[in-house]
Amino acid sequence: MPQSDSTLFQHEQVKPVRPMAPYIGGKKVLARRLCERIAQVPHMTYAEVFVGMGGVFFRREQRPKAEVINDWSEDVSTFFRVVQRHYVPFIEMIRWQVTSRAGFEKLARQDPGTLTDLERSARFLYLQRLAFGGQVARRTFGVVTTSPARFDVSKVVPMIEAAHERLSGVVMERLPWQDFLPRYDREGTLFYLDPPYYLSEGDYGRDMFDRGQFEALAEQLRSLRGRFILSINDHPEVRRIFAGFDMEEARVRYSVGGGQNSQIAGELIISN
């Protein structure tokens, strides 16, 4: 592929969109720094391996010729497909929903596999907006005393409409990361990866990602033809596993569930 053809790497300016719900491990605090790094890498395909609720994807201000988002979670992949293709009936389904602990606990007990795609997506959005700290695997109802109810349809619906427009032309995949990387790997592709934090692999549910996969991930990244940027918590084992790649340290302040208590945490931005 001729690298001198700058038209291949021309990007369109887009308006950042607010993610539709919290998601554990979402990059709200680090997003601006990551988006700046992503914008500095010439690429014609942007491929996000663990999209979650799109904490980085939606906050970018430029889009290349092709965008692909992926998540092995069936809740996540179904939700984005519904927002992209069926957002009008989806909005009608949630229009009269209210914030309720009883409603939250009832939906949390439901087996999502028994629901239609619209019902499953409505359940997922409701639980994620109301769960403490954006939890996924062990959701509990979040108590908020300093702001209005978090499932306010007057605020949620405009967010869904904006996301629907931003997802136009975006390819959505539901693949294990081991299959997604080689499928889209080529010169001109930039992968962004936000895997589970080291020692917190179970936060996204059973069979989603286990600790042994970090070694396999690092091995696969070493053979990429394209470029990648990966964000993860700073841990000695992470530094060992990803040794040889460029590592940028970041210190960020996190608060859980919007509370007053916060802590400084170390993050790594790893790239090739």
C-alpha atoms as an extended CHARMM CRD file, in Angstrom:
* protein
*
       272  EXT
         1         1  MET       CA              0.0000000000        0.0000000000        0.0000000000  PROA      1               0.0000000000
         2         2  PRO       CA              1.5930000000        3.3410000000       -1.0090000000  PROA      2               0.0000000000
         3         3  GLN       CA              2.2480000000        5.2560000000        2.1820000000  PROA      3               0.0000000000
         4         4  SER       CA              2.7620000000        8.4670000000        0.1740000000  PROA      4               0.0000000000
         5         5  ASP       CA             -0.9120000000        8.6400000000       -0.7960000000  PROA      5               0.0000000000
         6         6  SER       CA             -2.0760000000       10.9840000000        1.9600000000  PROA      6               0.0000000000
         7         7  THR       CA             -5.6820000000       10.8020000000        0.7760000000  PROA      7               0.0000000000
         8         8  LEU       CA             -5.8920000000        7.3100000000        2.2730000000  PROA      8               0.0000000000
         9         9  PHE       CA             -5.4440000000        8.7910000000        5.7240000000  PROA      9               0.0000000000
        10        10  GLN       CA             -7.7730000000       11.7800000000        5.4500000000  PROA      10              0.0000000000
        11        11  HSD       CA            -10.2070000000       11.9020000000        8.3620000000  PROA      11              0.0000000000
        12        12  GLU       CA            -13.6230000000       13.4940000000        8.6790000000  PROA      12              0.0000000000
        13        13  GLN       CA            -14.3200000000       15.7840000000       11.6200000000  PROA      13              0.0000000000
        14        14  VAL       CA            -17.1580000000       14.4640000000       13.7990000000  PROA      14              0.0000000000
        15        15  LYS       CA            -18.8660000000       15.7590000000       16.8960000000  PROA      15              0.0000000000
        16        16  PRO       CA            -18.0240000000       13.7500000000       20.0270000000  PROA      16              0.0000000000
        17        17  VAL       CA            -20.9610000000       11.8550000000       21.5130000000  PROA      17              0.0000000000
        18        18  ARG       CA            -21.5590000000       11.0970000000       25.1550000000  PROA      18              0.0000000000
        19        19  PRO       CA            -21.5900000000        7.3390000000       25.9440000000  PROA      19              0.0000000000
        20        20  MET       CA            -25.1270000000        6.1980000000       26.7320000000  PROA      20              0.0000000000
        21        21  ALA       CA            -24.3430000000        4.5800000000       30.0900000000  PROA      21              0.0000000000
        22        22  PRO       CA            -21.4760000000        4.0010000000       32.5200000000  PROA      22              0.0000000000
        23        23  TYR       CA            -19.4190000000        0.8410000000       32.0620000000  PROA      23              0.0000000000
        24        24  ILE       CA            -16.8400000000       -0.5000000000       34.4610000000  PROA      24              0.0000000000
        25        25  GLY       CA            -13.3970000000        0.2720000000       33.1040000000  PROA      25              0.0000000000
        26        26  GLY       CA            -14.7850000000        3.0580000000       30.9120000000  PROA      26              0.0000000000
        27        27  LYS       CA            -12.1150000000        5.6010000000       30.0630000000  PROA      27              0.0000000000
        28        28  LYS       CA            -13.9010000000        8.8320000000       31.0100000000  PROA      28              0.0000000000
        29        29  VAL       CA            -10.8670000000       10.2300000000       32.8590000000  PROA      29              0.0000000000
        30        30  LEU       CA             -8.2690000000        9.0830000000       30.3310000000  PROA      30              0.0000000000
        31        31  ALA       CA            -10.3580000000        9.4940000000       27.1610000000  PROA      31              0.0000000000
        32        32  ARG       CA             -9.0130000000       12.8850000000       26.0570000000  PROA      32              0.0000000000
        33        33  ARG       CA             -5.4150000000       11.7230000000       26.2790000000  PROA      33              0.0000000000
        34        34  LEU       CA             -6.2150000000        8.5020000000       24.4140000000  PROA      34              0.0000000000
        35        35  CYS       CA             -8.1510000000       10.3170000000       21.7040000000  PROA      35              0.0000000000
        36        36  GLU       CA             -5.2050000000       12.6660000000       21.1610000000  PROA      36              0.0000000000
        37        37  ARG       CA             -2.8740000000        9.6860000000       20.8070000000  PROA      37              0.0000000000
        38        38  ILE       CA             -5.2480000000        7.9790000000       18.3640000000  PROA      38              0.0000000000
        39        39  ALA       CA             -5.5280000000       11.1420000000       16.2450000000  PROA      39              0.0000000000
        40        40  GLN       CA             -1.7300000000       11.3300000000       15.9240000000  PROA      40              0.0000000000
        41        41  VAL       CA             -1.4340000000        7.8970000000       14.2640000000  PROA      41              0.0000000000
        42        42  PRO       CA             -2.0370000000        7.8680000000       10.4860000000  PROA      42              0.0000000000
        43        43  HSD       CA             -4.6680000000        5.2190000000        9.7310000000  PROA      43              0.0000000000
        44        44  MET       CA             -7.5140000000        4.5190000000        7.3500000000  PROA      44              0.0000000000
        45        45  THR       CA             -9.2400000000        1.8670000000        9.5070000000  PROA      45              0.0000000000
        46        46  TYR       CA            -10.0280000000        2.3150000000       13.1920000000  PROA      46              0.0000000000
        47        47  ALA       CA            -10.7750000000       -0.9910000000       14.9180000000  PROA      47              0.0000000000
        48        48  GLU       CA            -11.7910000000       -1.1450000000       18.5820000000  PROA      48              0.0000000000
        49        49  VAL       CA            -11.3820000000       -4.6020000000       20.0900000000  PROA      49              0.0000000000
        50        50  PHE       CA            -13.2450000000       -4.2810000000       23.4320000000  PROA      50              0.0000000000
        51        51  VAL       CA            -15.6880000000       -1.4260000000       22.8250000000  PROA      51              0.0000000000
        52        52  GLY       CA            -17.8000000000       -1.6980000000       26.0070000000  PROA      52              0.0000000000
        53        53  MET       CA            -20.0660000000        1.3480000000       25.9990000000  PROA      53              0.0000000000
        54        54  GLY       CA            -17.7800000000        3.2610000000       23.6460000000  PROA      54              0.0000000000
        55        55  GLY       CA            -16.0450000000        5.4760000000       26.1860000000  PROA      55              0.0000000000
        56        56  VAL       CA            -13.2220000000        6.1920000000       23.7230000000  PROA      56              0.0000000000
        57        57  PHE       CA            -14.9540000000        5.4700000000       20.4210000000  PROA      57              0.0000000000
        58        58  PHE       CA            -17.6930000000        8.0730000000       20.9240000000  PROA      58              0.0000000000
        59        59  ARG       CA            -15.3620000000       10.7740000000       22.2880000000  PROA      59              0.0000000000
        60        60  ARG       CA            -13.0940000000       10.8670000000       19.2120000000  PROA      60              0.0000000000
        61        61  GLU       CA            -13.3300000000       13.9750000000       17.0300000000  PROA      61              0.0000000000
        62        62  GLN       CA            -12.1230000000       12.4070000000       13.7870000000  PROA      62              0.0000000000
        63        63  ARG       CA            -13.1280000000        9.3320000000       11.8690000000  PROA      63              0.0000000000
        64        64  PRO       CA            -11.1870000000        7.5940000000        9.0960000000  PROA      64              0.0000000000
        65        65  LYS       CA            -12.5980000000        5.8910000000        6.0150000000  PROA      65              0.0000000000
        66        66  ALA       CA            -13.5450000000        2.7340000000        7.9430000000  PROA      66              0.0000000000
        67        67  GLU       CA            -14.5240000000        2.0810000000       11.5670000000  PROA      67              0.0000000000
        68        68  VAL       CA            -15.1350000000       -1.2820000000       13.2180000000  PROA      68              0.0000000000
        69        69  ILE       CA            -16.1960000000       -1.8910000000       16.8130000000  PROA      69              0.0000000000
        70        70  ASN       CA            -16.1980000000       -5.2600000000       18.5340000000  PROA      70              0.0000000000
        71        71  ASP       CA            -17.1840000000       -6.8360000000       21.8220000000  PROA      71              0.0000000000
        72        72  TRP       CA            -17.6080000000      -10.4870000000       22.7710000000  PROA      72              0.0000000000
        73        73  SER       CA            -20.4440000000       -9.5270000000       25.1460000000  PROA      73              0.0000000000
        74        74  GLU       CA            -23.7620000000      -10.4040000000       23.5080000000  PROA      74              0.0000000000
        75        75  ASP       CA            -25.4440000000       -7.6430000000       25.5330000000  PROA      75              0.0000000000
        76        76  VAL       CA            -23.0560000000       -5.0300000000       24.1300000000  PROA      76              0.0000000000
        77        77  SER       CA            -23.1140000000       -6.2240000000       20.5210000000  PROA      77              0.0000000000
        78        78  THR       CA            -26.9230000000       -6.5580000000       20.4850000000  PROA      78              0.0000000000
        79        79  PHE       CA            -27.3470000000       -3.1210000000       22.0630000000  PROA      79              0.0000000000
        80        80  PHE       CA            -25.2280000000       -1.3110000000       19.4760000000  PROA      80              0.0000000000
        81        81  ARG       CA            -26.9110000000       -3.1600000000       16.6190000000  PROA      81              0.0000000000
        82        82  VAL       CA            -30.3440000000       -2.1340000000       17.9320000000  PROA      82              0.0000000000
        83        83  VAL       CA            -29.2850000000        1.5070000000       18.3890000000  PROA      83              0.0000000000
        84        84  GLN       CA            -27.8660000000        1.5540000000       14.8640000000  PROA      84              0.0000000000
        85        85  ARG       CA            -30.7390000000       -0.1680000000       13.0560000000  PROA      85              0.0000000000
        86        86  HSD       CA            -33.8850000000       -0.0870000000       15.2380000000  PROA      86              0.0000000000
        87        87  TYR       CA            -33.5800000000        3.0020000000       17.3820000000  PROA      87              0.0000000000
        88        88  VAL       CA            -37.1360000000        4.3030000000       16.7600000000  PROA      88              0.0000000000
        89        89  PRO       CA            -38.9310000000        1.2220000000       18.2030000000  PROA      89              0.0000000000
        90        90  PHE       CA            -36.2120000000        1.0350000000       20.8520000000  PROA      90              0.0000000000
        91        91  ILE       CA            -36.9700000000        4.5780000000       22.0190000000  PROA      91              0.0000000000
        92        92  GLU       CA            -40.6830000000        3.7610000000       22.1060000000  PROA      92              0.0000000000
        93        93  MET       CA            -39.9220000000        0.7540000000       24.2970000000  PROA      93              0.0000000000
        94        94  ILE       CA            -38.0540000000        2.7650000000       26.9520000000  PROA      94              0.0000000000
        95        95  ARG       CA            -40.0300000000        6.0140000000       26.7400000000  PROA      95              0.0000000000
        96        96  TRP       CA            -42.1330000000        5.3970000000       29.8720000000  PROA      96              0.0000000000
        97        97  GLN       CA            -39.4680000000        3.7300000000       32.0080000000  PROA      97              0.0000000000
        98        98  VAL       CA            -38.7450000000        5.2500000000       35.4360000000  PROA      98              0.0000000000
        99        99  THR       CA            -35.8880000000        4.8670000000       37.9110000000  PROA      99              0.0000000000
       100       100  SER       CA            -36.8880000000        2.1880000000       40.4060000000  PROA      100             0.0000000000
       101       101  ARG       CA            -34.9860000000       -0.1890000000       42.6680000000  PROA      101             0.0000000000
       102       102  ALA       CA            -37.7650000000       -2.7750000000       42.2530000000  PROA      102             0.0000000000
       103       103  GLY       CA            -37.5770000000       -2.4660000000       38.4800000000  PROA      103             0.0000000000
       104       104  PHE       CA            -33.7990000000       -2.7390000000       38.5690000000  PROA      104             0.0000000000
       105       105  GLU       CA            -33.8450000000       -5.8870000000       40.6980000000  PROA      105             0.0000000000
       106       106  LYS       CA            -36.5640000000       -7.4910000000       38.5780000000  PROA      106             0.0000000000
       107       107  LEU       CA            -34.5920000000       -6.9120000000       35.3580000000  PROA      107             0.0000000000
       108       108  ALA       CA            -31.3410000000       -8.0450000000       36.9920000000  PROA      108             0.0000000000
       109       109  ARG       CA            -32.9680000000      -11.4210000000       37.7510000000  PROA      109             0.0000000000
       110       110  GLN       CA            -34.1170000000      -11.9120000000       34.1600000000  PROA      110             0.0000000000
       111       111  ASP       CA            -32.2530000000      -14.2390000000       31.8160000000  PROA      111             0.0000000000
       112       112  PRO       CA            -31.3690000000      -12.0140000000       28.8410000000  PROA      112             0.0000000000
       113       113  GLY       CA            -31.2930000000      -15.0760000000       26.6050000000  PROA      113             0.0000000000
       114       114  THR       CA            -35.0980000000      -15.3370000000       26.8790000000  PROA      114             0.0000000000
       115       115  LEU       CA            -35.6910000000      -11.7930000000       25.5580000000  PROA      115             0.0000000000
       116       116  THR       CA            -36.0420000000      -10.3080000000       22.0940000000  PROA      116             0.0000000000
       117       117  ASP       CA            -33.1910000000       -8.1150000000       20.8620000000  PROA      117             0.0000000000
       118       118  LEU       CA            -35.1840000000       -4.9550000000       21.6680000000  PROA      118             0.0000000000
       119       119  GLU       CA            -36.0860000000       -6.2130000000       25.1450000000  PROA      119             0.0000000000
       120       120  ARG       CA            -32.5290000000       -7.3370000000       25.8150000000  PROA      120             0.0000000000
       121       121  SER       CA            -31.1250000000       -3.9640000000       24.7720000000  PROA      121             0.0000000000
       122       122  ALA       CA            -33.6600000000       -2.0370000000       26.8800000000  PROA      122             0.0000000000
       123       123  ARG       CA            -32.7830000000       -4.2180000000       29.8820000000  PROA      123             0.0000000000
       124       124  PHE       CA            -29.0560000000       -3.7000000000       29.3280000000  PROA      124             0.0000000000
       125       125  LEU       CA            -29.2980000000        0.0860000000       29.0410000000  PROA      125             0.0000000000
       126       126  TYR       CA            -31.5240000000        0.3480000000       32.1200000000  PROA      126             0.0000000000
       127       127  LEU       CA            -29.2440000000       -1.8100000000       34.2700000000  PROA      127             0.0000000000
       128       128  GLN       CA            -26.0650000000       -0.0520000000       33.1350000000  PROA      128             0.0000000000
       129       129  ARG       CA            -27.4160000000        3.4170000000       33.7970000000  PROA      129             0.0000000000
       130       130  LEU       CA            -28.5600000000        2.4740000000       37.3070000000  PROA      130             0.0000000000
       131       131  ALA       CA            -25.8420000000        0.0400000000       38.4140000000  PROA      131             0.0000000000
       132       132  PHE       CA            -23.3680000000        1.2810000000       41.0010000000  PROA      132             0.0000000000
       133       133  GLY       CA            -20.0470000000        2.1540000000       39.3730000000  PROA      133             0.0000000000
       134       134  GLY       CA            -21.1080000000        0.8330000000       35.9550000000  PROA      134             0.0000000000
       135       135  GLN       CA            -20.7360000000       -2.7320000000       37.2100000000  PROA      135             0.0000000000
       136       136  VAL       CA            -21.5210000000       -5.5430000000       34.7710000000  PROA      136             0.0000000000
       137       137  ALA       CA            -21.0170000000       -8.9430000000       36.4080000000  PROA      137             0.0000000000
       138       138  ARG       CA            -22.1980000000       -8.0430000000       39.9400000000  PROA      138             0.0000000000
       139       139  ARG       CA            -24.6330000000       -5.1960000000       39.4800000000  PROA      139             0.0000000000
       140       140  THR       CA            -26.1830000000       -3.4670000000       42.4860000000  PROA      140             0.0000000000
       141       141  PHE       CA            -28.6050000000       -0.5520000000       42.4740000000  PROA      141             0.0000000000
       142       142  GLY       CA            -26.6730000000        2.7100000000       42.7450000000  PROA      142             0.0000000000
       143       143  VAL       CA            -27.8990000000        5.1920000000       45.3470000000  PROA      143             0.0000000000
       144       144  VAL       CA            -27.5360000000        8.8140000000       44.2040000000  PROA      144             0.0000000000
       145       145  THR       CA            -28.3090000000       11.7450000000       46.5160000000  PROA      145             0.0000000000
       146       146  THR       CA            -26.6590000000       14.6220000000       44.6530000000  PROA      146             0.0000000000
       147       147  SER       CA            -28.2900000000       14.4700000000       41.2020000000  PROA      147             0.0000000000
       148       148  PRO       CA            -31.6060000000       13.5850000000       39.5210000000  PROA      148             0.0000000000
       149       149  ALA       CA            -32.6640000000       10.0380000000       38.6800000000  PROA      149             0.0000000000
       150       150  ARG       CA            -30.2080000000        8.4530000000       36.2600000000  PROA      150             0.0000000000
       151       151  PHE       CA            -32.8420000000        6.9390000000       33.9870000000  PROA      151             0.0000000000
       152       152  ASP       CA            -34.3830000000       10.2230000000       32.8950000000  PROA      152             0.0000000000
       153       153  VAL       CA            -35.9330000000        9.6190000000       29.4800000000  PROA      153             0.0000000000
       154       154  SER       CA            -35.7170000000       13.3150000000       28.5750000000  PROA      154             0.0000000000
       155       155  LYS       CA            -31.9130000000       12.9790000000       28.7900000000  PROA      155             0.0000000000
       156       156  VAL       CA            -31.4960000000        9.3740000000       27.6240000000  PROA      156             0.0000000000
       157       157  VAL       CA            -33.4230000000        9.6820000000       24.3470000000  PROA      157             0.0000000000
       158       158  PRO       CA            -31.2530000000       12.5160000000       22.8900000000  PROA      158             0.0000000000
       159       159  MET       CA            -28.1560000000       10.4850000000       23.7720000000  PROA      159             0.0000000000
       160       160  ILE       CA            -29.5230000000        7.4680000000       21.8890000000  PROA      160             0.0000000000
       161       161  GLU       CA            -30.3720000000        9.6190000000       18.8560000000  PROA      161             0.0000000000
       162       162  ALA       CA            -26.8680000000       11.1160000000       18.8000000000  PROA      162             0.0000000000
       163       163  ALA       CA            -25.2890000000        7.6550000000       19.0990000000  PROA      163             0.0000000000
       164       164  HSD       CA            -27.5330000000        6.3570000000       16.3120000000  PROA      164             0.0000000000
       165       165  GLU       CA            -26.2570000000        9.0640000000       13.9720000000  PROA      165             0.0000000000
       166       166  ARG       CA            -22.6250000000        8.5180000000       14.9840000000  PROA      166             0.0000000000
       167       167  LEU       CA            -22.9100000000        4.7640000000       14.3500000000  PROA      167             0.0000000000
       168       168  SER       CA            -23.9110000000        5.3130000000       10.7360000000  PROA      168             0.0000000000
       169       169  GLY       CA            -21.4420000000        3.4510000000        8.5470000000  PROA      169             0.0000000000
       170       170  VAL       CA            -19.7650000000        1.6800000000       11.4830000000  PROA      170             0.0000000000
       171       171  VAL       CA            -19.2610000000       -2.0950000000       11.2430000000  PROA      171             0.0000000000
       172       172  MET       CA            -20.1800000000       -4.0230000000       14.3870000000  PROA      172             0.0000000000
       173       173  GLU       CA            -18.6420000000       -7.3790000000       15.1780000000  PROA      173             0.0000000000
       174       174  ARG       CA            -19.0540000000       -9.9140000000       17.9600000000  PROA      174             0.0000000000
       175       175  LEU       CA            -15.8370000000      -11.8910000000       17.8280000000  PROA      175             0.0000000000
       176       176  PRO       CA            -13.3080000000      -13.1760000000       20.3510000000  PROA      176             0.0000000000
       177       177  TRP       CA            -10.3370000000      -10.8180000000       20.2720000000  PROA      177             0.0000000000
       178       178  GLN       CA             -8.1870000000      -13.7060000000       18.9730000000  PROA      178             0.0000000000
       179       179  ASP       CA            -10.3030000000      -13.7530000000       15.7920000000  PROA      179             0.0000000000
       180       180  PHE       CA            -10.9580000000      -10.0330000000       15.4970000000  PROA      180             0.0000000000
       181       181  LEU       CA             -7.3000000000       -8.9630000000       15.3740000000  PROA      181             0.0000000000
       182       182  PRO       CA             -6.2210000000      -11.0940000000       12.3760000000  PROA      182             0.0000000000
       183       183  ARG       CA             -9.4630000000      -10.4140000000       10.5100000000  PROA      183             0.0000000000
       184       184  TYR       CA             -8.8010000000       -6.6450000000       10.3810000000  PROA      184             0.0000000000
       185       185  ASP       CA             -5.0120000000       -6.5630000000       10.6380000000  PROA      185             0.0000000000
       186       186  ARG       CA             -3.2770000000       -4.8470000000        7.7150000000  PROA      186             0.0000000000
       187       187  GLU       CA             -1.1480000000       -1.7990000000        7.0730000000  PROA      187             0.0000000000
       188       188  GLY       CA             -3.2850000000        1.2480000000        7.6960000000  PROA      188             0.0000000000
       189       189  THR       CA             -5.3120000000       -0.2780000000       10.5600000000  PROA      189             0.0000000000
       190       190  LEU       CA             -5.1280000000        1.2060000000       14.0430000000  PROA      190             0.0000000000
       191       191  PHE       CA             -6.4320000000       -1.0160000000       16.8290000000  PROA      191             0.0000000000
       192       192  TYR       CA             -7.4620000000        0.4430000000       20.1490000000  PROA      192             0.0000000000
       193       193  LEU       CA             -7.6360000000       -2.1300000000       22.9480000000  PROA      193             0.0000000000
       194       194  ASP       CA             -9.1070000000       -1.6700000000       26.4120000000  PROA      194             0.0000000000
       195       195  PRO       CA             -9.0250000000       -5.1780000000       27.9110000000  PROA      195             0.0000000000
       196       196  PRO       CA            -10.0890000000       -5.8960000000       31.4940000000  PROA      196             0.0000000000
       197       197  TYR       CA             -7.6710000000       -4.6340000000       34.1090000000  PROA      197             0.0000000000
       198       198  TYR       CA             -5.0900000000       -7.0900000000       35.3560000000  PROA      198             0.0000000000
       199       199  LEU       CA             -6.4660000000       -8.8260000000       38.5040000000  PROA      199             0.0000000000
       200       200  SER       CA            -10.0190000000       -7.6830000000       37.5860000000  PROA      200             0.0000000000
       201       201  GLU       CA            -10.7010000000      -10.0610000000       34.7240000000  PROA      201             0.0000000000
       202       202  GLY       CA            -13.9500000000      -11.3820000000       36.2420000000  PROA      202             0.0000000000
       203       203  ASP       CA            -15.6590000000       -7.9740000000       36.3000000000  PROA      203             0.0000000000
       204       204  TYR       CA            -17.3120000000       -8.5700000000       32.9190000000  PROA      204             0.0000000000
       205       205  GLY       CA            -18.8150000000      -11.9990000000       33.5380000000  PROA      205             0.0000000000
       206       206  ARG       CA            -17.8600000000      -15.6280000000       33.1360000000  PROA      206             0.0000000000
       207       207  ASP       CA            -15.9100000000      -16.7970000000       30.1000000000  PROA      207             0.0000000000
       208       208  MET       CA            -15.3040000000      -13.2450000000       28.8570000000  PROA      208             0.0000000000
       209       209  PHE       CA            -11.5620000000      -12.8880000000       29.5470000000  PROA      209             0.0000000000
       210       210  ASP       CA             -9.1770000000      -14.7420000000       31.8370000000  PROA      210             0.0000000000
       211       211  ARG       CA             -5.7420000000      -13.8360000000       33.1490000000  PROA      211             0.0000000000
       212       212  GLY       CA             -3.9360000000      -16.2760000000       30.9040000000  PROA      212             0.0000000000
       213       213  GLN       CA             -5.1080000000      -14.3840000000       27.8300000000  PROA      213             0.0000000000
       214       214  PHE       CA             -2.8130000000      -11.4210000000       28.5190000000  PROA      214             0.0000000000
       215       215  GLU       CA              0.2520000000      -13.4310000000       27.4460000000  PROA      215             0.0000000000
       216       216  ALA       CA             -1.5240000000      -14.5770000000       24.2750000000  PROA      216             0.0000000000
       217       217  LEU       CA             -2.6710000000      -11.0240000000       23.5500000000  PROA      217             0.0000000000
       218       218  ALA       CA              0.8620000000       -9.6460000000       23.8460000000  PROA      218             0.0000000000
       219       219  GLU       CA              2.1600000000      -12.3790000000       21.5290000000  PROA      219             0.0000000000
       220       220  GLN       CA             -0.4550000000      -11.6010000000       18.8940000000  PROA      220             0.0000000000
       221       221  LEU       CA              0.2200000000       -7.8570000000       19.1160000000  PROA      221             0.0000000000
       222       222  ARG       CA              3.9170000000       -8.4650000000       18.4530000000  PROA      222             0.0000000000
       223       223  SER       CA              3.0900000000       -9.8530000000       15.0070000000  PROA      223             0.0000000000
       224       224  LEU       CA              0.6570000000       -7.1150000000       13.9100000000  PROA      224             0.0000000000
       225       225  ARG       CA              1.0650000000       -5.5040000000       10.5240000000  PROA      225             0.0000000000
       226       226  GLY       CA             -0.9800000000       -2.5440000000       11.7240000000  PROA      226             0.0000000000
       227       227  ARG       CA             -0.6000000000       -0.2200000000       14.7030000000  PROA      227             0.0000000000
       228       228  PHE       CA             -2.1560000000       -0.4720000000       18.1500000000  PROA      228             0.0000000000
       229       229  ILE       CA             -2.7670000000        1.5420000000       21.3080000000  PROA      229             0.0000000000
       230       230  LEU       CA             -3.6730000000       -0.3700000000       24.4670000000  PROA      230             0.0000000000
       231       231  SER       CA             -4.7240000000        1.0630000000       27.8510000000  PROA      231             0.0000000000
       232       232  ILE       CA             -4.5190000000       -0.9380000000       31.0660000000  PROA      232             0.0000000000
       233       233  ASN       CA             -3.7060000000       -0.5870000000       34.7550000000  PROA      233             0.0000000000
       234       234  ASP       CA             -0.0570000000       -0.2590000000       35.7210000000  PROA      234             0.0000000000
       235       235  HSD       CA              1.0380000000       -3.5350000000       37.3410000000  PROA      235             0.0000000000
       236       236  PRO       CA              4.4450000000       -5.2610000000       37.4220000000  PROA      236             0.0000000000
       237       237  GLU       CA              3.0480000000       -8.3000000000       35.6080000000  PROA      237             0.0000000000
       238       238  VAL       CA              1.5750000000       -6.0810000000       32.8990000000  PROA      238             0.0000000000
       239       239  ARG       CA              4.9900000000       -4.4710000000       32.3860000000  PROA      239             0.0000000000
       240       240  ARG       CA              6.5820000000       -7.9240000000       32.1390000000  PROA      240             0.0000000000
       241       241  ILE       CA              4.0050000000       -9.3200000000       29.7180000000  PROA      241             0.0000000000
       242       242  PHE       CA              4.1100000000       -6.3210000000       27.3780000000  PROA      242             0.0000000000
       243       243  ALA       CA              7.8560000000       -5.7190000000       27.6570000000  PROA      243             0.0000000000
       244       244  GLY       CA              9.4090000000       -4.4150000000       24.4590000000  PROA      244             0.0000000000
       245       245  PHE       CA              6.5000000000       -2.1620000000       23.4960000000  PROA      245             0.0000000000
       246       246  ASP       CA              6.4090000000        1.5800000000       24.0920000000  PROA      246             0.0000000000
       247       247  MET       CA              4.8780000000        2.3610000000       27.4960000000  PROA      247             0.0000000000
       248       248  GLU       CA              3.5910000000        5.7360000000       28.6070000000  PROA      248             0.0000000000
       249       249  GLU       CA              2.6920000000        6.1890000000       32.2660000000  PROA      249             0.0000000000
       250       250  ALA       CA             -0.4390000000        8.0750000000       33.2970000000  PROA      250             0.0000000000
       251       251  ARG       CA             -1.6530000000        9.0210000000       36.7620000000  PROA      251             0.0000000000
       252       252  VAL       CA             -5.4040000000        9.5200000000       36.9470000000  PROA      252             0.0000000000
       253       253  ARG       CA             -7.8690000000       10.2700000000       39.7130000000  PROA      253             0.0000000000
       254       254  TYR       CA            -10.8770000000        7.9630000000       39.8780000000  PROA      254             0.0000000000
       255       255  SER       CA            -14.0640000000        8.1350000000       41.9220000000  PROA      255             0.0000000000
       256       256  VAL       CA            -16.4510000000        5.1750000000       42.0210000000  PROA      256             0.0000000000
       257       257  GLY       CA            -20.1670000000        5.7110000000       41.5180000000  PROA      257             0.0000000000
       258       258  GLY       CA            -19.8290000000        9.4830000000       41.4680000000  PROA      258             0.0000000000
       259       259  GLY       CA            -18.9100000000        9.5460000000       45.1510000000  PROA      259             0.0000000000
       260       260  GLN       CA            -16.7670000000       12.0980000000       46.9370000000  PROA      260             0.0000000000
       261       261  ASN       CA            -14.0150000000        9.6210000000       47.7670000000  PROA      261             0.0000000000
       262       262  SER       CA            -11.4190000000        9.3050000000       45.0230000000  PROA      262             0.0000000000
       263       263  GLN       CA             -8.0030000000        7.7850000000       44.5410000000  PROA      263             0.0000000000
       264       264  ILE       CA             -5.0140000000        8.1780000000       42.2730000000  PROA      264             0.0000000000
       265       265  ALA       CA             -4.3110000000        5.1740000000       40.0750000000  PROA      265             0.0000000000
       266       266  GLY       CA             -1.5260000000        4.3060000000       37.6740000000  PROA      266             0.0000000000
       267       267  GLU       CA             -2.3590000000        3.5220000000       34.0520000000  PROA      267             0.0000000000
       268       268  LEU       CA             -0.2280000000        2.4670000000       31.1130000000  PROA      268             0.0000000000
       269       269  ILE       CA             -0.7370000000        3.4270000000       27.4730000000  PROA      269             0.0000000000
       270       270  ILE       CA              1.0770000000        0.7410000000       25.4860000000  PROA      270             0.0000000000
       271       271  SER       CA              1.7670000000        0.9500000000       21.7470000000  PROA      271             0.0000000000
       272       272  ASN       CA              3.9240000000       -0.3670000000       18.9240000000  PROA      272             0.0000000000
